[in-house]
Amino acid sequence: MSWSIGVIGAEGSEGSQGEHTVMNARMRTLIAAALVVGLVSGPAVAHAASASGPVAASAGSGRSAPLVSTPPNAAALEAAIAGLGPRHRDATAALVRVGGTAGCWQGSSGVADVRTGRDAVEQGRFRAGSVTKAFTTAVVLQLAAEGRLDLDGPVRRHLPGTLPDAYGGVTVRQLLDHTSGIPAADGPGDSFEAQWEHRFDVTDPRVQVANAVAKEREFAPGTAQHYLNINYTVLGLLIEKVTGMRYEDAVGARILRPLGLYRTSFPGRTETGIRGPHNRGYQAIPKADGSRELRDVTEWNSSDRWAAGDIISTTADLERFTVALFSGRVVPQAQLEAMFTVPGVKDFESGEPAAMTAGLSRIVLPDGTVAWGKSGGRHGYNTAIGATRDLSRTLVYSVNATDAKGQDMNPVALGVIMAAFTK
């Protein structure tokens, strides 16, 4: 096993690398509660990260001391992804990038294919799930900055006939922060086997929206928050209407090409595979004798997620996107504040204060550090992007979880988050 760490502009002493290996239970609970919403989300080998200059802090951070001033804790990160593979309970592979002004670390672990035992592809592509919502949000906010839509104006102004009278007051902002009250569209069911049987179905977003808005609203718009993909399906249609382009083309023209995210793509309505090098995804299926089958779930049609969750990317591309987004280089600062503003309502299901913003979620760590990010889950793949607002610490990971859509957060992914934000 070999590991290496790249440090740039490090402030302070790295200290004992092993002292933070044991996870703080309270921090685990808080982070898992904040991130699990987006998931519904061989020997380890690390490689040296290439140094990139310090990133600019956001306008809101001023010139105050960095929120995280210590280099990434290599020992904790190594431990978080060690030993992944076909015999590991929770994941077959993981790809991790930690960055920021205090230093950077990059690591990979596990296997790309359980049949061959081939090492995980460090720069492999993966399904990023609901991380897609951050891209969708960025395009909508760009359009708002250009005066082509009003965040607080009714959606029906741009999509007449799409929403019935019961949803006539729903605004663009309420779609972005999941306070619209629109219920979920019907699907094949929550069980893995039900979804497996329909994994190659092609879904029309307009049919999804029509199905959802034919139901009674869950609550009056703006009075509660319920994280549902349907909000972003409507936003995808809104982007197409305002831009006159396919949703995928609009994201490509406005974000992917300007930022040079050449390994990020959308699979298309009928495509079921992942183009380019990638680590295969697996779902653990319990067997009668107590053993388990690792069923290959790499081939899957994602048209039912579309603008809410079908993007394919790499850790390097997502890191570049995160830094550019938080720096104000994707969305103007005035509109960017929507991504760092939590609505003052309660969660529809839990009754707890809302945590989701427009495209991101807010996480307060036990030491008071605030991080912002977005997680995503597709069968075989758990992904997240995250950072402090001042970009002193950034994180991107892809974990090939063996129960990526389970109710509980994947332990490997949680371990990575814990290790990444250890001070």
URKAMO-V798257 format. One record per backbone hydrogen bond with DSSP energy under -0.5 kcal/mol. CO is the residue of the C=O (numbers start at 1). NH is the residue of the N-H. If there is no record, write none. Layout:
co	nh
CO	NH
CO	NH
This chain:
co	nh
2	46
5	7
6	104
16	19
18	21
23	25
24	28
25	29
26	30
27	31
28	32
29	33
30	34
31	35
32	36
35	38
36	39
36	40
37	40
38	377
43	110
45	108
58	61
58	62
59	62
61	64
69	11
72	74
73	77
74	78
75	79
76	80
77	81
78	81
79	82
81	84
85	88
90	402
91	85
92	111
93	400
94	109
95	398
96	107
97	396
98	105
99	394
100	103
104	6
105	98
106	47
107	96
108	45
109	94
110	120
112	280
113	117
113	118
118	112
118	113
120	122
121	124
125	279
126	128
126	313
128	131
129	132
129	311
130	133
131	134
131	135
132	135
132	136
133	137
134	138
135	139
136	140
137	141
138	142
139	143
140	144
141	145
142	146
143	148
143	149
144	147
149	151
150	153
151	173
153	172
154	157
155	158
155	159
159	162
159	163
164	167
165	168
167	170
170	155
171	175
172	176
173	177
174	179
174	180
175	178
176	359
178	226
179	222
181	218
191	195
192	196
193	197
194	198
195	198
196	199
198	201
199	301
201	203
203	205
204	207
204	208
205	209
206	210
207	211
208	212
209	213
210	214
212	215
220	223
223	346
225	348
226	228
228	231
229	232
229	233
230	234
231	235
232	236
233	237
234	238
235	239
236	240
237	241
238	242
239	243
240	244
246	250
247	251
248	252
249	253
250	254
251	255
251	256
252	257
255	259
256	260
256	261
257	260
260	262
261	264
265	312
271	302
272	300
273	275
277	125
281	297
281	298
283	295
284	286
285	293
287	290
291	287
293	285
293	295
295	283
295	297
298	300
302	305
302	306
305	308
306	309
306	310
308	133
310	267
311	128
311	129
312	265
313	126
314	318
315	319
316	320
317	321
318	322
319	323
320	324
321	325
322	326
323	327
324	329
324	330
325	328
332	335
332	336
333	337
335	338
336	339
337	340
338	341
338	358
340	342
343	345
345	354
346	225
347	351
352	347
355	362
356	343
357	359
360	357
361	373
363	365
363	371
365	368
369	365
369	371
370	389
371	363
372	387
373	361
374	385
376	383
378	381
381	378
382	399
383	376
384	397
385	374
386	395
387	372
388	391
389	58
391	101
392	102
393	388
394	99
395	386
396	97
397	384
398	95
398	400
399	382
399	401
400	92
401	404
402	284
403	406
410	414
411	415
412	416
413	417
414	418
415	419
416	420
417	421
419	73
419	422
